[in-house]
Amino acid sequence: MNIMFFLHPKSELAYIYDDQTLRQVMEVMEYYKYSCIPLLDRSGHYIGTLTEGDLLWGLKDREIASLKEAEAISIMEIERRNDYKCVSVESNIEDMIGRAMDQNFVPVTDDNGNFSGIITRKDIIGYCYDKLSNLNK
């Protein structure tokens, strides 16, 4: 099966850019109610994933007490503890499932490293559940 069947395309997602400020990123994540979000460069290449935990530790480490202070900090100054590993659009379903075991979503890139979208763990589990249910009938 082609993993593109599971893809939530970039056009339907929120993501952040590497030139945004800490405050901008916090506002995007709050608005979309994301606990983690893909990080891209302005060319559209996937850089990594930023989590709420990364933000909290960054605020703590820098002793930031106001949103005004967060406006002066580049998001690239915030340490990311665990970037989600991506798969290529050409990857097989086993690669995707292996990554989803440790990540909320699996970022998908094209052959040039451009971010194409994500595959959620929820979608993968739903697919596997349906397959197992059909086997038991």
Rosetta silent file (secondary structure, phi, psi, omega in degrees, C-alpha in Angstrom):
SEQUENCE: MNIMFFLHPKSELAYIYDDQTLRQVMEVMEYYKYSCIPLLDRSGHYIGTLTEGDLLWGLKDREIASLKEAEAISIMEIERRNDYKCVSVESNIEDMIGRAMDQNFVPVTDDNGNFSGIITRKDIIGYCYDKLSNLNK
SCORE:     score description
SCORE:     0.000 S_00000001
   1 L     0.000  142.304  179.115    0.000    0.000    0.000 S_00000001
   2 L   -80.581  131.642 -177.836    1.169    3.521   -0.804 S_00000001
   3 H   -68.092  -15.775  179.361    1.658    5.713    2.262 S_00000001
   4 H   -63.584  -19.382  175.816    0.148    8.670    0.393 S_00000001
   5 H   -58.167  -31.956 -175.584   -3.234    7.107    1.216 S_00000001
   6 H   -93.535   -8.882 -168.371   -2.704    8.329    4.800 S_00000001
   7 L   -67.223  130.407  165.378   -1.261   11.765    4.027 S_00000001
   8 E   -96.460  109.877 -172.533   -2.663   14.958    5.512 S_00000001
   9 E   -67.718  154.168  179.534   -1.242   17.415    2.960 S_00000001
  10 H   -49.136  -38.297 -177.176    0.768   20.481    3.898 S_00000001
  11 H   -64.309  -17.200 -178.803   -2.038   22.724    2.613 S_00000001
  12 H  -103.416    4.108 -172.868   -4.344   21.434    5.379 S_00000001
  13 L  -117.910  158.688  166.855   -1.857   21.801    8.254 S_00000001
  14 L   -95.452  146.111  176.775   -0.333   24.458   10.436 S_00000001
  15 L  -152.879  169.523 -179.394    3.453   24.550   10.614 S_00000001
  16 E  -122.672  161.682  178.535    6.072   27.060   11.646 S_00000001
  17 E  -110.202  154.543 -176.754    9.115   28.577    9.987 S_00000001
  18 L   -68.629  -10.604  178.981   12.639   28.796   11.301 S_00000001
  19 L  -101.628    9.381  179.281   12.626   32.618   11.131 S_00000001
  20 L   -85.670  162.124  178.992    9.646   33.076   13.450 S_00000001
  21 E   -89.825  164.208  176.970    9.860   34.276   17.036 S_00000001
  22 H   -56.110  -43.550  179.599    9.065   32.304   20.142 S_00000001
  23 H   -62.509  -45.498  179.650    5.915   34.379   20.644 S_00000001
  24 H   -58.403  -43.530 -179.194    4.679   33.779   17.086 S_00000001
  25 H   -65.493  -42.809  178.017    5.168   30.041   17.470 S_00000001
  26 H   -60.299  -39.426 -179.773    3.378   29.968   20.815 S_00000001
  27 H   -68.564  -39.107  177.333    0.432   31.804   19.267 S_00000001
  28 H   -63.776  -47.382 -178.501    0.240   29.397   16.303 S_00000001
  29 H   -64.761  -37.351  177.588    0.345   26.356   18.574 S_00000001
  30 H   -66.387  -45.990 -177.487   -2.292   27.836   20.885 S_00000001
  31 H   -60.162  -44.953 -178.018   -4.610   28.766   18.010 S_00000001
  32 H   -88.449   -4.942 -179.599   -4.466   25.302   16.421 S_00000001
  33 L    59.021   39.885  178.103   -4.287   23.506   19.791 S_00000001
  34 L   -89.640  140.784  173.003   -1.201   21.587   18.671 S_00000001
  35 L   -94.815  -17.151  172.243    1.071   19.911   21.192 S_00000001
  36 E  -150.969  155.450 -172.192    3.800   19.594   18.555 S_00000001
  37 E  -148.280  141.962  177.056    4.277   21.206   15.173 S_00000001
  38 E   -67.035  143.922  178.932    6.491   20.732   12.091 S_00000001
  39 E  -114.286  124.320 -177.545    9.329   23.232   11.656 S_00000001
  40 E  -123.251  160.154  167.308   10.268   24.245    8.094 S_00000001
  41 L   -91.477  171.490 -175.632   12.644   26.642    6.424 S_00000001
  42 L   -67.521  -13.541  175.512   11.221   29.217    4.004 S_00000001
  43 L   -83.225   -8.318  179.719   12.130   26.948    1.081 S_00000001
  44 L    95.270    6.205  178.431    9.718   24.345    2.449 S_00000001
  45 E   -79.199  139.984  177.384   12.309   21.858    3.695 S_00000001
  46 E   -73.259  127.370  178.577   11.501   19.934    6.858 S_00000001
  47 E  -103.117  -43.183 -177.184   13.864   20.879    9.697 S_00000001
  48 E   172.703 -158.473 -176.945   12.309   19.160   12.678 S_00000001
  49 E  -133.148  135.925  177.492    9.495   19.238   15.192 S_00000001
  50 E  -110.340  133.739 -178.565    8.857   21.613   18.047 S_00000001
  51 E  -112.989  165.718  174.355    6.856   20.447   21.070 S_00000001
  52 H   -58.934  -38.119  178.404    5.115   22.174   23.954 S_00000001
  53 H   -61.011  -42.328  177.029    7.798   20.682   26.194 S_00000001
  54 H   -57.584  -44.097  179.912   10.518   22.322   24.102 S_00000001
  55 H   -64.127  -45.514 -179.082    8.753   25.656   24.531 S_00000001
  56 H   -62.127  -45.296  178.722    8.286   25.236   28.269 S_00000001
  57 H   -64.544  -37.432  177.954   11.917   24.260   28.835 S_00000001
  58 H   -63.953  -41.906  177.178   13.014   27.169   26.637 S_00000001
  59 H   -63.276  -44.383 -179.626   10.925   29.616   28.656 S_00000001
  60 H   -64.057  -49.758 -176.769   12.286   28.201   31.915 S_00000001
  61 H   -61.099  -33.035 -178.479   15.929   28.128   30.801 S_00000001
  62 H   -96.341   -0.109 -179.545   15.770   31.754   29.630 S_00000001
  63 L    52.692   46.633  179.582   13.632   32.885   32.578 S_00000001
  64 L   -84.178  123.898 -175.681   11.126   34.473   30.215 S_00000001
  65 L  -112.612   -6.794 -177.586    8.226   35.930   32.145 S_00000001
  66 L  -142.149  156.252  176.393    6.338   37.864   29.466 S_00000001
  67 H   -65.645  -30.240  178.561    5.182   37.548   25.898 S_00000001
  68 H   -59.416  -42.423  177.920    7.023   40.804   25.173 S_00000001
  69 H   -65.526  -34.553 -178.292   10.331   39.075   26.001 S_00000001
  70 H   -69.008  -18.334  178.659    9.362   36.141   23.757 S_00000001
  71 L   -69.404  -22.942 -175.259    9.111   38.491   20.764 S_00000001
  72 L   -94.698    2.387 -175.373   12.887   38.970   20.758 S_00000001
  73 L  -111.388  124.478  175.359   13.806   35.276   20.695 S_00000001
  74 E   -69.719  141.858  179.728   14.183   33.320   17.475 S_00000001
  75 H   -62.866  -24.020  179.503   12.535   29.913   17.578 S_00000001
  76 H   -72.642  -10.899  174.744   15.853   28.456   16.428 S_00000001
  77 H   -81.714  -12.028 -179.552   17.314   29.453   19.813 S_00000001
  78 L   -87.758  124.790  179.929   14.951   26.979   21.490 S_00000001
  79 L   -69.495  132.081  174.807   16.491   23.542   21.918 S_00000001
  80 L   -99.024  123.356 -174.460   14.468   20.738   20.357 S_00000001
  81 L   -81.393  -27.155 -175.846   14.809   17.600   22.424 S_00000001
  82 L  -157.532   91.739  176.890   13.487   15.101   19.904 S_00000001
  83 L   -68.444  135.218  176.181   12.886   15.897   16.232 S_00000001
  84 L   -69.644  134.430  178.249   10.370   13.579   14.625 S_00000001
  85 L   -79.155  139.146 -178.023   11.976   11.435   11.952 S_00000001
  86 L   -99.257  167.323  171.976   10.384   11.772    8.542 S_00000001
  87 E  -122.288  158.512  176.433    9.685    9.318    5.776 S_00000001
  88 E   -86.104  156.478  176.023    9.878    9.831    2.047 S_00000001
  89 L   -59.587  -19.379  179.488    6.815    9.668   -0.170 S_00000001
  90 L   -90.122   -2.978 -177.170    8.457    6.518   -1.554 S_00000001
  91 L   -66.057  161.003  178.054    8.694    4.800    1.855 S_00000001
  92 L   -96.158  169.379 -175.746    6.803    1.636    2.641 S_00000001
  93 H   -64.304  -31.288  178.512    4.128    1.173    5.264 S_00000001
  94 H   -63.421  -40.542  176.897    6.488   -0.680    7.613 S_00000001
  95 H   -61.401  -43.536 -178.375    8.772    2.381    7.800 S_00000001
  96 H   -63.930  -45.671 -179.230    5.790    4.564    8.557 S_00000001
  97 H   -65.006  -41.504  178.075    4.436    2.271   11.289 S_00000001
  98 H   -58.411  -41.483  179.445    7.870    1.969   12.892 S_00000001
  99 H   -71.146  -39.193 -176.617    8.178    5.747   13.179 S_00000001
 100 H   -66.754  -19.816  178.420    4.597    6.204   14.398 S_00000001
 101 L   -65.155  -27.253 -176.798    5.264    3.958   17.376 S_00000001
 102 L  -112.993    1.417 -174.245    7.460    6.707   18.865 S_00000001
 103 L  -137.120  150.175  176.340    5.860    9.845   17.399 S_00000001
 104 L   -69.118  -30.698  177.236    2.395   11.456   17.366 S_00000001
 105 E  -148.168  162.397  178.571    2.740   11.928   13.636 S_00000001
 106 E  -114.881  114.948  175.422    5.167   11.053   10.870 S_00000001
 107 E   -67.882  143.332  179.919    6.380   13.939    8.687 S_00000001
 108 E  -120.269  132.181  177.970    6.517   13.107    4.968 S_00000001
 109 E  -122.391  157.274  175.461    8.970   14.700    2.536 S_00000001
 110 L   -86.307 -173.737 -176.255    9.414   14.471   -1.204 S_00000001
 111 L   -63.660  -20.234  179.975   12.623   13.465   -2.981 S_00000001
 112 L   -97.334    6.281 -179.574   14.032   16.992   -2.530 S_00000001
 113 L    83.579    7.734  178.064   13.396   17.116    1.213 S_00000001
 114 E   -76.908  138.836 -179.677   10.377   19.373    0.834 S_00000001
 115 E   -68.892  124.478 -179.966    7.684   18.917    3.450 S_00000001
 116 E  -102.872  -28.536 -178.673    4.625   17.239    1.907 S_00000001
 117 E   155.217 -161.012 -179.378    2.494   16.703    5.018 S_00000001
 118 E  -133.292  160.621  170.283    2.019   14.327    7.914 S_00000001
 119 E  -121.511  123.592 -176.695    0.581   10.932    8.678 S_00000001
 120 E   -85.708  150.245  176.281   -1.018   10.730   12.110 S_00000001
 121 H   -61.827  -35.689  179.125   -0.629    7.845   14.481 S_00000001
 122 H   -59.164  -44.117  178.920   -4.424    7.878   14.898 S_00000001
 123 H   -64.575  -39.939  179.754   -4.918    7.194   11.174 S_00000001
 124 H   -66.269  -45.460  179.038   -2.396    4.355   11.216 S_00000001
 125 H   -62.920  -41.637  177.633   -3.974    2.734   14.266 S_00000001
 126 H   -60.085  -42.912  178.356   -7.423    3.076   12.683 S_00000001
 127 H   -63.088  -46.299  179.996   -6.219    1.408    9.498 S_00000001
 128 H   -64.630  -39.239  178.184   -4.597   -1.449   11.416 S_00000001
 129 H   -61.407  -45.497  178.573   -7.696   -1.880   13.568 S_00000001
 130 H   -60.921  -42.180  179.371   -9.912   -2.134   10.467 S_00000001
 131 H   -63.224  -44.251  178.968   -7.576   -4.719    8.935 S_00000001
 132 H   -65.374  -39.118  179.463   -7.584   -6.799   12.131 S_00000001
 133 H   -63.803  -38.772  179.536  -11.365   -6.534   12.455 S_00000001
 134 H   -69.947  -29.918  177.765  -11.807   -7.815    8.902 S_00000001
 135 H   -69.603  -31.599 -177.120   -9.522  -10.777    9.598 S_00000001
 136 L   -85.657    1.282 -179.075  -11.650  -11.806   12.562 S_00000001
 137 L   -89.848    0.000    0.000  -14.922  -11.835   10.588 S_00000001
